[in-house]
Amino acid sequence: MKKIFHLGTCSTCQRILNEWNAGSEYELQDIKTEKMTAEQVDEMIRLSGSAESLFSKRAMKYRGMGLHEKTLSEADYRQLIIDEYTFLKRPVLVDGDAIFVGNSKKVVAAAKDHLGG
């Protein structure tokens, strides 16, 4: 799979996508308008090693739903990401067995290097 999961309304995602300049072989999926499937989330979990590594604790709903006061399991993280796109750390670049999750400078630079940029 050669795919980039992003949020079309997120200026940070847009900036990173422009910086990456990924080729047309990468399919873009706006996770707000095209819901992620359980299979897609499971593949990202497999590649990243855990559902928690994909989960954004910076999402507004994290505190709003009181999740910061709970101990969440891997199954909880997985289901929350499937149910609510806002919990996915983004953007996520998947290229075969390589995955780059989130918008930290280190991850963005590593993905750019991977893309040949």
DSSP file (Angstrom, degrees, kcal/mol; ACC not computed):
  #  RESIDUE AA STRUCTURE BP1 BP2  ACC     N-H-->O    O-->H-N    N-H-->O    O-->H-N    TCO  KAPPA ALPHA  PHI   PSI    X-CA   Y-CA   Z-CA
    1    1 A M              0   0    0      0, 0.0    95,-2.6     0, 0.0     2,-0.6   0.000 360.0 360.0 360.0 133.0    0.0    0.0    0.0
    2    2 A K  E     +A   95   0A   0     93,-0.2    25,-2.5    23,-0.2     2,-0.3  -0.906 360.0 139.7-120.9  98.7    1.2    3.5   -0.9
    3    3 A K  E     -Ab  94  27A   0     91,-2.5    91,-3.4    -2,-0.6     2,-0.5  -0.984  42.9-151.8-146.9 149.7   -1.0    5.8    0.9
    4    4 A I  E     -Ab  93  28A   0     23,-2.8    25,-2.8    -2,-0.3     2,-0.5  -0.980  13.0-157.8-124.8 118.7   -1.1    9.0    2.9
    5    5 A F  E     +Ab  92  29A   0     87,-2.9    87,-2.5    -2,-0.5     2,-0.3  -0.839  32.2 148.1 -93.5 126.3   -3.8    9.5    5.5
    6    6 A H  E     - b   0  30A   0     23,-2.3    25,-2.8    -2,-0.5     2,-0.6  -0.885  49.7-109.6-148.3 175.1   -4.3   13.2    6.2
    7    7 A L    >   -     0   0    0     -2,-0.3     3,-1.9    23,-0.2     7,-0.2  -0.967  20.6-153.6-116.3 115.1   -6.9   15.7    7.2
    8    8 A G  T 3  S+     0   0    0     -2,-0.6    -1,-0.1     1,-0.3     6,-0.0   0.742  94.0  52.1 -60.9 -26.3   -7.8   18.1    4.4
    9    9 A T  T 3  S+     0   0    0     -3,-0.1     2,-0.6     4,-0.0    -1,-0.3   0.417  87.4  99.6 -91.2   1.8   -8.8   20.9    6.7
   10   10 A C    <>  -     0   0    0     -3,-1.9     4,-2.2     1,-0.2     5,-0.2  -0.799  57.8-159.9 -95.7 118.1   -5.6   20.8    8.7
   11   11 A S  H  > S+     0   0    0     -2,-0.6     4,-2.4     1,-0.2     5,-0.2   0.842  93.3  55.4 -65.4 -32.9   -3.0   23.4    7.7
   12   12 A T  H  > S+     0   0    0      2,-0.2     4,-2.4     1,-0.2    -1,-0.2   0.933 108.2  48.0 -65.2 -44.8   -0.2   21.4    9.3
   13   13 A C  H  > S+     0   0    0      1,-0.2     4,-2.8     2,-0.2    -2,-0.2   0.925 111.9  50.1 -59.5 -44.4   -1.1   18.4    7.2
   14   14 A Q  H  X S+     0   0    0     -4,-2.2     4,-2.1    -7,-0.2    -1,-0.2   0.910 110.2  49.8 -62.8 -42.0   -1.2   20.5    4.0
   15   15 A R  H  X S+     0   0    0     -4,-2.4     4,-2.1     2,-0.2    -1,-0.2   0.921 113.0  46.7 -61.4 -44.4    2.2   22.1    4.8
   16   16 A I  H  X S+     0   0    0     -4,-2.4     4,-2.9     2,-0.2     5,-0.2   0.907 109.5  53.2 -67.0 -42.1    3.7   18.6    5.3
   17   17 A L  H  X S+     0   0    0     -4,-2.8     4,-2.2     1,-0.2     5,-0.5   0.904 110.6  48.1 -59.0 -40.7    2.1   17.2    2.1
   18   18 A N  H  < S+     0   0    0     -4,-2.1    -1,-0.2    -5,-0.2    -2,-0.2   0.892 112.3  49.2 -65.2 -39.4    3.6   20.1    0.2
   19   19 A E  H  < S+     0   0    0     -4,-2.1    -2,-0.2     1,-0.2    -1,-0.2   0.898 112.7  47.0 -67.0 -41.4    7.0   19.5    1.8
   20   20 A W  H  < S-     0   0    0     -4,-2.9    -2,-0.2    -5,-0.1    -1,-0.2   0.884  82.9-165.1 -67.7 -38.9    6.9   15.8    1.0
   21   21 A N     <  -     0   0    0     -4,-2.2    -3,-0.1    -5,-0.2    -4,-0.1   0.925  16.5-163.3  50.1  50.2    5.9   16.3   -2.6
   22   22 A A        -     0   0    0     -5,-0.5    -1,-0.1     1,-0.1    -2,-0.0  -0.322  18.0-107.8 -64.6 144.8    4.9   12.6   -2.8
   23   23 A G    >   -     0   0    0     92,-0.1     3,-1.7     1,-0.1    -1,-0.1  -0.077  32.0 -96.6 -69.6 173.0    4.5   11.2   -6.3
   24   24 A S  T 3  S+     0   0    0      1,-0.3    -1,-0.1     3,-0.0    -2,-0.1   0.586 114.9  77.5 -70.1 -10.1    1.2   10.3   -7.9
   25   25 A E  T 3  S+     0   0    0      2,-0.1     2,-0.5   -22,-0.0    -1,-0.3   0.637  80.4  84.9 -74.0 -10.9    1.7    6.6   -7.0
   26   26 A Y  S <  S-     0   0    0     -3,-1.7     2,-0.4   -23,-0.1   -23,-0.2  -0.810  76.4-142.3 -93.6 126.2    0.6    7.6   -3.4
   27   27 A E  E     -b    3   0A   0    -25,-2.5   -23,-2.8    -2,-0.5     2,-0.5  -0.730  12.1-143.1 -86.0 131.2   -3.1    7.7   -2.8
   28   28 A L  E     -b    4   0A   0     -2,-0.4     2,-0.5   -25,-0.2   -23,-0.2  -0.806  14.5-169.3 -93.9 132.8   -4.3   10.5   -0.6
   29   29 A Q  E     -b    5   0A   0    -25,-2.8   -23,-2.3    -2,-0.5     2,-0.9  -0.948  14.3-150.7-125.8 112.2   -7.1    9.7    1.8
   30   30 A D  E >>  -b    6   0A   0     -2,-0.5     4,-2.7   -25,-0.2     3,-0.5  -0.713  12.2-155.1 -77.6 109.6   -8.8   12.6    3.6
   31   31 A I  T 34 S+     0   0    0    -25,-2.8     5,-0.3    -2,-0.9    54,-0.2   0.623  87.6  57.3 -70.0 -11.8   -9.8   10.8    6.8
   32   32 A K  T 34 S+     0   0    0    -26,-0.4    -1,-0.2     3,-0.1     3,-0.2   0.871 118.2  29.2 -82.1 -38.8  -12.6   13.2    7.5
   33   33 A T  T <4 S+     0   0    0     -3,-0.5     2,-0.5     1,-0.2    -2,-0.2   0.701 127.5  42.5 -95.1 -21.6  -14.4   12.7    4.2
   34   34 A E  S  < S-     0   0    0     -4,-2.7    -1,-0.2     0, 0.0    -2,-0.0  -0.864  89.0-137.4-128.4  96.6  -13.4    9.1    3.6
   35   35 A K        -     0   0    0     -2,-0.5     2,-0.2    -3,-0.2    -3,-0.1  -0.167  20.3-114.0 -56.3 139.1  -13.6    7.1    6.8
   36   36 A M        -     0   0    0     -5,-0.3     2,-0.2    45,-0.2    -1,-0.1  -0.487  29.9-128.6 -71.4 143.7  -10.8    4.7    7.6
   37   37 A T     >  -     0   0    0     -2,-0.2     4,-2.3     1,-0.1     5,-0.2  -0.525  19.1-114.2 -88.0 161.2  -11.7    1.1    7.5
   38   38 A A  H  > S+     0   0    0      1,-0.2     4,-2.7     2,-0.2     5,-0.2   0.876 119.2  55.5 -59.6 -37.3  -10.9   -1.3   10.4
   39   39 A E  H  > S+     0   0    0      2,-0.2     4,-2.1     1,-0.2    -1,-0.2   0.898 106.9  48.8 -64.0 -40.7   -8.5   -3.1    7.9
   40   40 A Q  H  > S+     0   0    0      2,-0.2     4,-2.2     1,-0.2    -2,-0.2   0.928 113.2  46.8 -64.5 -44.6   -6.6    0.1    7.2
   41   41 A V  H  X S+     0   0    0     -4,-2.3     4,-2.5     1,-0.2    -2,-0.2   0.915 111.1  52.3 -63.8 -42.6   -6.3    0.8   10.9
   42   42 A D  H  X S+     0   0    0     -4,-2.7     4,-2.4     1,-0.2    -1,-0.2   0.884 108.9  50.2 -61.6 -38.8   -5.2   -2.7   11.6
   43   43 A E  H  X S+     0   0    0     -4,-2.1     4,-2.3     2,-0.2    -1,-0.2   0.907 110.4  49.4 -66.5 -41.3   -2.5   -2.5    8.9
   44   44 A M  H  X S+     0   0    0     -4,-2.2     4,-2.5     2,-0.2     6,-0.2   0.897 111.3  50.1 -63.6 -39.0   -1.2    0.8   10.4
   45   45 A I  H  X S+     0   0    0     -4,-2.5     4,-2.2     2,-0.2    -2,-0.2   0.923 109.8  50.9 -63.7 -44.1   -1.1   -0.9   13.8
   46   46 A R  H  < S+     0   0    0     -4,-2.4    -2,-0.2     1,-0.2    -1,-0.2   0.921 115.0  42.9 -59.1 -44.9    0.8   -3.8   12.4
   47   47 A L  H  < S+     0   0    0     -4,-2.3    -2,-0.2     1,-0.2    -1,-0.2   0.868 119.2  41.8 -71.4 -37.5    3.4   -1.5   10.8
   48   48 A S  H  < S-     0   0    0     -4,-2.5    -1,-0.2    -5,-0.2    -2,-0.2   0.696 105.8-123.0 -86.8 -19.0    3.8    0.9   13.7
   49   49 A G  S  < S+     0   0    0     -4,-2.2     2,-0.3    -5,-0.2    -3,-0.1   0.168  79.7  31.0  99.6 -19.3    3.8   -1.8   16.4
   50   50 A S        -     0   0    0     -6,-0.2     4,-0.4    -5,-0.2    -2,-0.1  -0.979  66.6-127.3-164.9 155.2    0.9   -0.5   18.5
   51   51 A A  S >> S+     0   0    0     -2,-0.3     3,-1.2     1,-0.2     4,-0.7   0.839 109.8  62.4 -71.5 -33.4   -2.4    1.3   18.3
   52   52 A E  G >4 S+     0   0    0      1,-0.3     3,-0.8     2,-0.2    -1,-0.2   0.849  95.3  59.8 -61.9 -33.5   -1.2    3.7   21.0
   53   53 A S  G 34 S+     0   0    0      1,-0.2    -1,-0.3    -8,-0.1    -2,-0.2   0.714 108.5  45.4 -68.2 -18.7    1.6    4.9   18.7
   54   54 A L  G <4 S+     0   0    0     -3,-1.2    35,-3.4    -4,-0.4     2,-0.3   0.555  93.9 101.9 -94.0 -11.5   -1.0    6.0   16.2
   55   55 A F  B <<  -D   88   0B   0     -3,-0.8     2,-0.7    -4,-0.7    33,-0.2  -0.587  63.2-144.1 -87.8 131.3   -3.2    7.7   18.8
   56   56 A S    >   -     0   0    0     31,-2.8     3,-0.8    -2,-0.3     6,-0.1  -0.827  15.5-177.5 -96.2 113.0   -3.3   11.4   19.3
   57   57 A K  T 3  S+     0   0    0     -2,-0.7    -1,-0.1     1,-0.2     6,-0.1   0.445  80.6  71.2 -84.3   0.1   -3.7   12.5   22.9
   58   58 A R  T 3  S+     0   0    0      4,-0.1    -1,-0.2    29,-0.1    29,-0.1   0.535  70.3 117.0 -89.6  -8.3   -3.7   16.1   21.6
   59   59 A A  S X> S-     0   0    0     -3,-0.8     3,-1.3     1,-0.1     4,-0.7  -0.331  72.8-127.6 -62.0 140.2   -7.1   15.7   20.0
   60   60 A M  H 3> S+     0   0    0      1,-0.3     4,-1.9     2,-0.2     3,-0.5   0.869 108.7  57.0 -55.9 -38.7   -9.8   18.0   21.6
   61   61 A K  H 3> S+     0   0    0      1,-0.2     4,-2.7     2,-0.2     6,-0.4   0.710  88.9  76.1 -70.0 -19.1  -12.1   15.1   22.2
   62   62 A Y  H <4>S+     0   0    0     -3,-1.3     5,-1.8     1,-0.2     6,-0.8   0.950 110.3  26.3 -57.5 -50.5   -9.4   13.2   24.2
   63   63 A R  H ><5S+     0   0    0     -4,-0.7     3,-1.7    -3,-0.5    -1,-0.2   0.873 118.4  61.3 -78.0 -38.4  -10.0   15.5   27.2
   64   64 A G  H 3<5S+     0   0    0     -4,-1.9    -2,-0.2     1,-0.3    -3,-0.2   0.834 107.9  43.8 -57.7 -34.6  -13.6   16.2   26.2
   65   65 A M  T 3<5S-     0   0    0     -4,-2.7    -1,-0.3    -5,-0.1    -2,-0.2   0.396 114.9-116.7 -91.2   2.0  -14.5   12.6   26.5
   66   66 A G  T X 5S+     0   0    0     -3,-1.7     3,-1.4    -5,-0.1    -3,-0.2   0.694  71.2 138.7  73.3  17.7  -12.6   12.2   29.8
   67   67 A L  G > < +     0   0    0     -5,-1.8     3,-1.7    -6,-0.4    -4,-0.2   0.778  59.8  68.9 -68.0 -25.5  -10.2    9.7   28.2
   68   68 A H  G 3  S+     0   0    0     -6,-0.8    -1,-0.3     1,-0.3    -5,-0.1   0.669  98.2  53.1 -66.4 -14.3   -7.2   11.4   30.0
   69   69 A E  G <  S+     0   0    0     -3,-1.4     2,-0.3    -6,-0.1    -1,-0.3   0.396 101.8  75.3 -98.7   1.4   -8.7   10.0   33.2
   70   70 A K  S <  S-     0   0    0     -3,-1.7     2,-0.7    -4,-0.1    -4,-0.0  -0.767  78.5-123.7-114.7 157.2   -8.9    6.4   32.0
   71   71 A T        -     0   0    0     -2,-0.3     2,-0.3     0, 0.0    -3,-0.1  -0.903  36.2-156.1 -97.0 113.3   -6.4    3.6   31.4
   72   72 A L        -     0   0    0     -2,-0.7     2,-0.1    -5,-0.1   -20,-0.0  -0.703   2.5-145.3 -96.9 142.1   -6.9    2.7   27.8
   73   73 A S     >  -     0   0    0     -2,-0.3     4,-2.5     1,-0.1     5,-0.2  -0.456  33.8-101.4 -92.7 171.0   -6.0   -0.7   26.3
   74   74 A E  H  > S+     0   0    0      1,-0.2     4,-2.7     2,-0.2     5,-0.2   0.903 126.5  53.1 -57.2 -41.3   -4.7   -1.4   22.8
   75   75 A A  H  > S+     0   0    0      2,-0.2     4,-2.4     1,-0.2    -1,-0.2   0.879 108.0  50.7 -63.1 -37.8   -8.2   -2.5   21.8
   76   76 A D  H  > S+     0   0    0      2,-0.2     4,-2.7     1,-0.2     5,-0.2   0.948 111.0  47.5 -63.8 -48.8   -9.6    0.8   23.2
   77   77 A Y  H  X S+     0   0    0     -4,-2.5     4,-2.3     1,-0.2    -2,-0.2   0.931 112.7  50.1 -57.4 -46.7   -7.0    2.9   21.2
   78   78 A R  H  X S+     0   0    0     -4,-2.7     4,-2.2     1,-0.2    -1,-0.2   0.937 112.9  45.2 -57.7 -49.7   -7.8    0.9   18.0
   79   79 A Q  H  X S+     0   0    0     -4,-2.4     4,-2.8     1,-0.2     5,-0.2   0.889 111.1  52.6 -66.2 -39.2  -11.6    1.3   18.4
   80   80 A L  H  X S+     0   0    0     -4,-2.7     4,-2.4     2,-0.2     7,-0.3   0.907 110.0  48.8 -63.0 -40.9  -11.3    5.0   19.1
   81   81 A I  H  < S+     0   0    0     -4,-2.3    -2,-0.2    -5,-0.2    -1,-0.2   0.910 113.9  46.6 -64.6 -41.6   -9.2    5.6   16.0
   82   82 A I  H  < S+     0   0    0     -4,-2.2    -2,-0.2    -5,-0.2    -1,-0.2   0.918 117.9  42.2 -64.9 -43.5  -11.7    3.6   13.9
   83   83 A D  H  < S+     0   0    0     -4,-2.8     2,-0.4     1,-0.2    -2,-0.2   0.815 123.7  31.4 -75.0 -31.4  -14.7    5.4   15.4
   84   84 A E    ><  -     0   0    0     -4,-2.4     3,-2.2    -5,-0.2    -1,-0.2  -0.912  61.6-158.2-139.2 106.3  -13.3    9.0   15.4
   85   85 A Y  G >  S+     0   0    0     -2,-0.4     3,-2.0     1,-0.3    -1,-0.1   0.761  87.7  73.7 -54.1 -28.7  -10.8   10.2   12.8
   86   86 A T  G 3  S+     0   0    0      1,-0.3    -1,-0.3   -55,-0.1     4,-0.1   0.705  86.6  64.1 -63.3 -18.8   -9.6   13.0   15.1
   87   87 A F  G <  S+     0   0    0     -3,-2.2   -31,-2.8    -7,-0.3     2,-0.5   0.544  78.9  99.4 -84.6  -5.7   -7.7   10.4   17.2
   88   88 A L  B <  S-D   55   0B   0     -3,-2.0     2,-0.3   -33,-0.2   -33,-0.2  -0.703  77.9-127.5 -81.6 126.4   -5.3    9.4   14.4
   89   89 A K        -     0   0    0    -35,-3.4    13,-0.4    -2,-0.5    -2,-0.1  -0.571  52.0-100.9 -65.3 130.1   -1.9   11.1   14.7
   90   90 A R  S    S+     0   0    0     -2,-0.3    13,-0.2    11,-0.2     2,-0.1  -0.910  80.1  21.9-138.2 161.2   -1.5   12.6   11.3
   91   91 A P        -     0   0    0      0, 0.0    11,-2.1     0, 0.0     2,-0.5   0.611  65.4-169.6 -74.1 164.0   -0.4   12.7    8.6
   92   92 A V  E     -AC   5 101A   0    -87,-2.5   -87,-2.9     9,-0.2     2,-0.5  -0.989   4.5-163.1-122.7 123.3    0.4    9.0    8.2
   93   93 A L  E     -AC   4 100A   0      7,-2.4     7,-2.1    -2,-0.5     2,-0.5  -0.928   6.4-171.9-106.3 123.9    2.5    7.9    5.2
   94   94 A V  E     +AC   3  99A   0    -91,-3.4   -91,-2.5    -2,-0.5     2,-0.3  -0.972  11.2 168.9-117.5 126.3    2.4    4.1    4.4
   95   95 A D  E >   -AC   2  98A   0      3,-2.7     3,-2.2    -2,-0.5     2,-0.5  -0.817  65.5 -65.2-137.5  94.3    4.7    2.7    1.8
   96   96 A G  T 3  S-     0   0    0    -95,-2.6    -1,-0.1    -2,-0.3     0, 0.0  -0.502 121.2 -11.5  63.5-116.8    4.8   -1.0    1.8
   97   97 A D  T 3  S+     0   0    0     -2,-0.5     2,-0.4    -3,-0.1    -1,-0.3   0.344 119.5  94.7 -96.9   6.1    6.3   -2.0    5.1
   98   98 A A  E <   -C   95   0A   0     -3,-2.2    -3,-2.7     2,-0.0     2,-0.4  -0.802  51.1-178.8 -99.0 139.0    7.4    1.5    6.0
   99   99 A I  E     -C   94   0A   0     -2,-0.4     2,-0.4    -5,-0.2    -5,-0.2  -1.000  13.8-169.1-138.9 140.8    5.2    3.8    8.1
  100  100 A F  E     -C   93   0A   0     -7,-2.1    -7,-2.4    -2,-0.4     2,-0.5  -0.989  15.0-166.6-129.9 119.5    5.7    7.4    9.2
  101  101 A V  E     -C   92   0A   0     -2,-0.4     3,-0.3    -9,-0.2    -9,-0.2  -0.926  40.9  -5.5-118.9 124.2    3.2    8.7   11.8
  102  102 A G  S    S-     0   0    0    -11,-2.1    -9,-0.1    -2,-0.5   -13,-0.0  -0.295  76.8 -78.2  98.3-175.6    2.6   12.2   12.9
  103  103 A N        +     0   0    0    -13,-0.2    -1,-0.1    -2,-0.1     2,-0.0   0.100  68.2 134.8-120.0  21.1    4.0   15.7   12.4
  104  104 A S     >  -     0   0    0     -3,-0.3     4,-2.8     1,-0.1     5,-0.3  -0.398  66.0-116.3 -67.2 151.9    7.1   15.8   14.5
  105  105 A K  H  > S+     0   0    0      1,-0.2     4,-2.5     2,-0.2     5,-0.2   0.890 115.4  52.4 -55.1 -41.8   10.1   17.4   12.7
  106  106 A K  H  > S+     0   0    0      2,-0.2     4,-2.3     1,-0.2    -1,-0.2   0.918 112.2  43.7 -62.9 -45.8   12.0   14.1   13.0
  107  107 A V  H  > S+     0   0    0      2,-0.2     4,-2.5     1,-0.2     5,-0.2   0.917 113.8  50.5 -67.0 -44.4    9.2   12.0   11.4
  108  108 A V  H  X S+     0   0    0     -4,-2.8     4,-2.2     1,-0.2    -2,-0.2   0.915 113.0  46.5 -60.9 -43.6    8.5   14.5    8.7
  109  109 A A  H  X S+     0   0    0     -4,-2.5     4,-2.5    -5,-0.3    -1,-0.2   0.906 111.8  50.5 -66.1 -41.8   12.2   14.6    7.8
  110  110 A A  H  X S+     0   0    0     -4,-2.3     4,-2.3     2,-0.2    -2,-0.2   0.901 111.9  47.8 -63.3 -40.9   12.5   10.8    7.8
  111  111 A A  H  X S+     0   0    0     -4,-2.5     4,-2.2     2,-0.2    -1,-0.2   0.903 110.5  51.8 -66.2 -40.5    9.5   10.5    5.5
  112  112 A K  H  <>S+     0   0    0     -4,-2.2     5,-3.0    -5,-0.2     4,-0.4   0.922 110.5  48.1 -62.2 -43.9   10.9   13.2    3.2
  113  113 A D  H ><5S+     0   0    0     -4,-2.5     3,-1.2     4,-0.2    -1,-0.2   0.909 110.0  53.0 -60.3 -42.6   14.2   11.2    3.0
  114  114 A H  H 3<5S+     0   0    0     -4,-2.3    -1,-0.2     1,-0.3    -2,-0.2   0.873 107.3  51.8 -60.1 -38.3   12.2    8.0    2.3
  115  115 A L  T 3<5S-     0   0    0     -4,-2.2    -1,-0.3    -5,-0.1    -2,-0.2   0.533 121.7-108.8 -77.8  -5.8   10.4    9.7   -0.5
  116  116 A G  T < 5       0   0    0     -3,-1.2    -3,-0.2    -4,-0.4    -2,-0.1   0.666 360.0 360.0  88.6  16.5   13.7   10.8   -2.0
  117  117 A G      <       0   0    0     -5,-3.0    -4,-0.2    -6,-0.2    -5,-0.1   0.434 360.0 360.0 -94.9 360.0   13.3   14.5   -1.2
